[in-house]
Amino acid sequence: MRTVTLIKGDGIGPEISDSVVKIIEASGLKIDWDIQTAGADVAISEGTPLPQRVFESVKRNKVALKAPVTTPIAKGFRSVNVQLRKELDLYANIRPCKNIPGIETCFNNVDLVVVRENTEDLYAGIERMIDSDTAESIKLITRKASEKICKFAFDYAVENGRCEVCAVTKANIMKMSDGLFLESYRSVAENYPQISKREILVDNLCMQLVQNPSKFDVLVLPNLYGDIVSDLTAGLIGGLGVAQGANIGENYAVFEPVHGSALDLKGLNKANPTALLLSAVEMLKYIGENSYADKIKHALFKTFSQSIKTVDLGGSATTTEFTEKVIDNL
Ligand code: NAI
């Protein structure tokens, strides 16, 4: 039986984790979940929100499914997510965004993939107070990490039958940092004559995405733009409740939804487990369980086609009811 680390997170994390574990179990696939806690409660009980045992578990099992973890805003401990991605060198954050049958949105032709650099940029956390009224954050971009993520994006395009990789920057203003990212993109792109190239400024991209998202295929972005743009693209297909993601490195992979811990829904039995479930489907494919992945995805889409939806999608199903319907449809 395959062992997979499960980080249940906090906020809605435990509720959607339980839903996904139940659905996978009902599909007939046996997974040995190595359950690891992390986040604010752990910070109180163990003195750190991300104890060494969590890293050790992912290193042992190589693969993890992770629900969201709250990060204190403008104070407190450093993001568990950022630490995990950095320490395990999960350098590529892949966030596919494709219309889901049965979920009506403004567009019916969205099929793009956000490939976000996951280890540096303003997320490197290099910041300080220069004096009590002046703060400074450093935007760190290296050629090594930029080339690595651009190569990942082009390889992804080749392996997944994609036609174009578009580099997204603000290199007109940040001529050195985003300029270096763009230069890296251009040098990597030369090795992929079969893939179309495009360069776009991030503000223009946002405008074009909300007007005509079908114009885009694979997007490769530095960390911060990737984070923001992938919430925007989530909105194109029904919102954060359905937006899946994966953090991939050379040795480890952590699958997690785009969304956060949605504290406004905590304990209300209203959270949509779809984003975590679709992330789990990709995790199952990653460990070679393709038939179970397909079975679960089919049951999920069938549930939507029966107009059974959680509140975020305009429906009335609770997390529990939605989970039971997906299980019925397996
Ligand atoms: P959020 O993604 O948690 O929520 C934004 C909005 O989307 C809320 O209205 C929420 O109710 C809704 N939403 C999100 N997921 C949903 C789901 N599965 N079903 C139904 N509705 C859903 O973003 P927010 O509020 O900005 O962040 C909350 C906390 O989560 C913060 O501490 C933030 O740092 C953390 N966070 C963690 C992430 C992770 O663990 N990977 C990613 C993003 C944020």
Boltz pocket constraint, residues with backbone or C-beta under 6 A from the ligand:
constraints:
  - pocket:
      binder: B
      contacts: [[A, 12], [A, 67], [A, 68], [A, 69], [A, 70], [A, 71], [A, 72], [A, 73], [A, 81], [A, 240], [A, 241], [A, 242], [A, 256], [A, 257], [A, 258], [A, 259], [A, 260], [A, 261], [A, 262], [A, 263], [A, 264], [A, 265], [A, 270], [A, 271], [A, 272], [A, 273], [A, 274], [A, 275], [A, 312]]
      max_distance: 6.0
